[in-house]
Amino acid sequence: MVNRGNADVLIVGAGPAALFAIFQLGIYGFRCHLVDRLDRAGGQCAVLYPDKPIYDVPGFPEISGGELTERLMRQAAPCDPRFTFGRSVVALAATDGGAWRVGLDDGTPIDTGCVILATGLGLFDRPPGASAEELVPGPVAQWPLERNRGGIRVDPSTFQAAHVQTAQQGLFAIGDACDYPGKVKLILSGFHEAALATQEIRRHLTGKRPTVAYSTTSKRVRERLGRG
Ligand SMILES: Cc1cc2nc3c(=O)[nH]c(=O)nc-3n(C[C@H](O)[C@H](O)[C@H](O)COP(=O)(O)OP(=O)(O)OC[C@H]3O[C@@H](n4cnc5c(N)ncnc54)[C@H](O)[C@@H]3O)c2cc1C
C-alpha cells in the first residue's frame, strides 16, 4: 500500500483536464489537492477565452470557457477537492513508501500518493487578464521526464509518465501537457485521459485490480456524490 501523505492525489494545474480528474477520482473515494499559479480554476478556458463559445465539447452545442469551468467545478464539488491558487509547483521528488513530495514556490512541501501533471502548455506568468503570450514553460519543463514533441511522454493506456531518475510509479500526465501517438490538444482529450489515469491510480494506490463503476447504477458512487 502506497503512503499517501497529505493528499491521495496532488494535481499540478487546475485546467479542464484537472477539474474532471477530481470528479473521476472522487467517485472512487480519492481526494485531490490542486495547485495552480493562477488565482482561479479553468486554465486556458478561464483566462484566454472565458466568454468565447466552444462548439466541440460533447453534449454542449455551445458553451463558453467560463461556463464550462463553472460546470466542472460544480460537478467536482461533492468530491471535496482542496485548491491552492497563486502558487507554482517548483519541485518533485520520490520519497519513501512509494510516495511523492512536491514543493511549492513558497517552500511548502506536500506529500502525496500520486502526482498528476496537468500543466497544459505551461503556467500563466501574469494573471489575471493574461494573454497567450504570458504562458511560460514553467519549472516542470526542466524536470527530468521523458518527453516527445515537447510534451511529457505517457503510456496512452495508463497515462503514466516516466521520471528518468527513478523507477517509482505514481506519476501521471494528462491534458495538453502529455504526448503519445495521435495526441490531440483538445478539451475532450483531457477528459478521456483523466478517466483512464484514474483507473491506473486506483490500481496503484490500492494494489487491487479496478472494476469500473457506472454512475447510473452504483449505489456507492451515488452516495459519494451526495445523491444516495
Ligand atoms: C485561443 C484558444 C482557443 C481554444 N479553443 C478550443 C476549442 O474550441 N475546443 C477545445 O477542445 N480546445 C480548445 N483550446 C484548447 C484547450 O484550451 C486546451 O486543450 C485545454 O485548456 C487544455 O487543458 P489542460 O487542463 O490540459 O491545461 P490548461 O488549460 O493549459 O491548464 C493548465 C494550468 O496549469 C497551470 N500550471 C502549469 N504549470 C504549473 C506549475 N508548475 N505550478 C502551478 N500551476 C501550473 C497553469 O497556470 C494553467 O492554469 C483552445 C485553446 C486556445 C489557446
The ligand as an SDF file (V2000), in Angstrom:
LIG
                    3D

 53 58  0  0  0  0  0  0  0  0999 V2000
   -7.4970   30.5820  -28.0890 C   0  0  0  0  0  0  0  0  0  0  0  0
   -7.7390   29.1230  -27.7890 C   0  0  0  0  0  0  0  0  0  0  0  0
   -8.9380   28.5280  -28.1900 C   0  0  0  0  0  0  0  0  0  0  0  0
   -9.1900   27.1720  -27.9390 C   0  0  0  0  0  0  0  0  0  0  0  0
  -10.3660   26.6310  -28.3390 N   0  0  0  0  0  0  0  0  0  0  0  0
  -10.6360   25.3190  -28.0870 C   0  0  0  0  0  0  0  0  0  0  0  0
  -11.8540   24.7160  -28.5220 C   0  0  0  0  0  0  0  0  0  0  0  0
  -12.6780   25.3510  -29.1700 O   0  0  0  0  0  0  0  0  0  0  0  0
  -12.0780   23.4000  -28.1970 N   0  0  0  0  0  0  0  0  0  0  0  0
  -11.1590   22.6570  -27.4970 C   0  0  0  0  0  0  0  0  0  0  0  0
  -11.4290   21.4910  -27.2040 O   0  0  0  0  0  0  0  0  0  0  0  0
   -9.9780   23.2070  -27.1040 N   0  0  0  0  0  0  0  0  0  0  0  0
   -9.6940   24.4970  -27.3820 C   0  0  0  0  0  0  0  0  0  0  0  0
   -8.4900   25.0540  -26.9960 N   0  0  0  0  0  0  0  0  0  0  0  0
   -7.5140   24.1740  -26.3280 C   0  0  0  0  0  0  0  0  0  0  0  0
   -7.8800   23.9930  -24.8410 C   0  0  0  0  0  0  0  0  0  0  0  0
   -7.9590   25.2710  -24.2260 O   0  0  0  0  0  0  0  0  0  0  0  0
   -6.8270   23.1280  -24.1680 C   0  0  0  0  0  0  0  0  0  0  0  0
   -6.7830   21.8780  -24.8050 O   0  0  0  0  0  0  0  0  0  0  0  0
   -7.1720   22.9220  -22.6860 C   0  0  0  0  0  0  0  0  0  0  0  0
   -7.2670   24.1370  -21.9850 O   0  0  0  0  0  0  0  0  0  0  0  0
   -6.1010   22.0560  -22.0320 C   0  0  0  0  0  0  0  0  0  0  0  0
   -6.4900   21.8570  -20.7020 O   0  0  0  0  0  0  0  0  0  0  0  0
   -5.4440   21.3920  -19.5990 P   0  0  0  0  0  0  0  0  0  0  0  0
   -6.2550   21.1610  -18.3730 O   0  0  0  0  0  0  0  0  0  0  0  0
   -4.5910   20.3080  -20.1250 O   0  0  0  0  0  0  0  0  0  0  0  0
   -4.4210   22.6460  -19.3770 O   0  0  0  0  0  0  0  0  0  0  0  0
   -4.5910   24.2200  -19.2830 P   0  0  0  0  0  0  0  0  0  0  0  0
   -5.9460   24.6820  -19.6000 O   0  0  0  0  0  0  0  0  0  0  0  0
   -3.4410   24.7890  -20.0620 O   0  0  0  0  0  0  0  0  0  0  0  0
   -4.3190   24.4870  -17.7320 O   0  0  0  0  0  0  0  0  0  0  0  0
   -3.0510   24.2260  -17.1730 C   0  0  0  0  0  0  0  0  0  0  0  0
   -2.9170   25.0010  -15.8520 C   0  0  0  0  0  0  0  0  0  0  0  0
   -1.7180   24.5620  -15.1950 O   0  0  0  0  0  0  0  0  0  0  0  0
   -1.1290   25.6670  -14.5410 C   0  0  0  0  0  0  0  0  0  0  0  0
    0.2850   25.3480  -14.3110 N   0  0  0  0  0  0  0  0  0  0  0  0
    1.2020   24.9400  -15.2270 C   0  0  0  0  0  0  0  0  0  0  0  0
    2.3800   24.6780  -14.6210 N   0  0  0  0  0  0  0  0  0  0  0  0
    2.1940   24.9030  -13.3030 C   0  0  0  0  0  0  0  0  0  0  0  0
    3.0510   24.7910  -12.1470 C   0  0  0  0  0  0  0  0  0  0  0  0
    4.3200   24.3690  -12.2350 N   0  0  0  0  0  0  0  0  0  0  0  0
    2.5360   25.1400  -10.9410 N   0  0  0  0  0  0  0  0  0  0  0  0
    1.2410   25.5680  -10.8180 C   0  0  0  0  0  0  0  0  0  0  0  0
    0.3870   25.6920  -11.8880 N   0  0  0  0  0  0  0  0  0  0  0  0
    0.8680   25.3420  -13.1000 C   0  0  0  0  0  0  0  0  0  0  0  0
   -1.3550   26.8410  -15.4860 C   0  0  0  0  0  0  0  0  0  0  0  0
   -1.2950   28.0670  -14.7830 O   0  0  0  0  0  0  0  0  0  0  0  0
   -2.7620   26.5190  -16.0310 C   0  0  0  0  0  0  0  0  0  0  0  0
   -3.7850   27.1680  -15.3050 O   0  0  0  0  0  0  0  0  0  0  0  0
   -8.2090   26.3940  -27.2600 C   0  0  0  0  0  0  0  0  0  0  0  0
   -7.0050   26.9820  -26.8600 C   0  0  0  0  0  0  0  0  0  0  0  0
   -6.7710   28.3290  -27.1070 C   0  0  0  0  0  0  0  0  0  0  0  0
   -5.4610   28.9320  -26.6920 C   0  0  0  0  0  0  0  0  0  0  0  0
  1  2  1  0
  2  3  1  0
  2 52  2  0
  3  4  2  0
  4  5  1  0
  4 50  1  0
  5  6  2  0
  6  7  1  0
  6 13  1  0
  7  8  2  0
  7  9  1  0
  9 10  1  0
 10 11  2  0
 10 12  1  0
 12 13  2  0
 13 14  1  0
 14 15  1  0
 14 50  1  0
 15 16  1  0
 16 17  1  0
 16 18  1  0
 18 19  1  0
 18 20  1  0
 20 21  1  0
 20 22  1  0
 22 23  1  0
 23 24  1  0
 24 25  2  0
 24 26  1  0
 24 27  1  0
 27 28  1  0
 28 29  2  0
 28 30  1  0
 28 31  1  0
 31 32  1  0
 32 33  1  0
 33 34  1  0
 33 48  1  0
 34 35  1  0
 35 36  1  0
 35 46  1  0
 36 37  1  0
 36 45  1  0
 37 38  2  0
 38 39  1  0
 39 40  1  0
 39 45  2  0
 40 41  1  0
 40 42  2  0
 42 43  1  0
 43 44  2  0
 44 45  1  0
 46 47  1  0
 46 48  1  0
 48 49  1  0
 50 51  2  0
 51 52  1  0
 52 53  1  0
M  END
$$$$
